[in-house]
Amino acid sequence: MKRVAILISGGGSNMVRLVSSMTGDHPARAVLVGSNDPGAGGLARAEALGVPTFAVDHRAYKGDRTAFEAALLEPLLRAQPDILCLAGFMRILTADFVRRFEGRMLNIHPSLLPKYPGLHTHQRAIDAGDAEAGATVHLVTADLDAGPILGQARVPVLPGDTAGSLAARVLEQEHRLYPEVLRRFALGQQGMVTLGAA
């Protein structure tokens, strides 16, 4: 059974879907949920699902990413995860941190990478006149949102879409995509997961 730790920054809706999917014959189980924000709503949601939690407030380490990451690593290493999932974790991690989990850290990003790494992805897709948008699960590397792609979900960009309306539809697909990619990854299966709108 693979041990999975999950890092979040906010409400944790993708984390909830991941934890809830890891039951029955699933090859992995959630062992820890952590956040860079002690007030993140997802921490209470994780506890309600029976998963231990921790928080390391990044604001206490302003200007010292090395110290912040050392504090973040401590509970993670104690939990000995086989896989580390970033699920709305809004801090950029250094190459040294990424190296510790090389080949076993996943992230979900709200665009069809390699398009639109970074922030404001939905508005950027609308502004570019794209016909579709979506989400990508990828392995994390030292380069932002640039690791090997493991899965994508696509949604159409509709006339009159705002960044908010598009984000809501993409999020629905994220909730389908990330658990499916994690299951396959934990099983060691190759090949990309591709989902269209339900």
Secondary structure, 3 states (H helix, E strand, C coil): CEEEEEEECCCCHHHHHHHHHCCCCCCEEEEEEEECCCCCHHHHHHHHCCCCEEECCHHHHCCCHHHHHHHHHHHHHHHCCCEEEECCCCCCCCHHHHHHCCCCEEEEECCCCCCCCCCCHHHHHHHCCCCEEEEEEEECCCCCCCCCEEEEEEEECCCCCCHHHHHHHHHHHHHHHHHHHHHHHHHCCCCCEEECCC
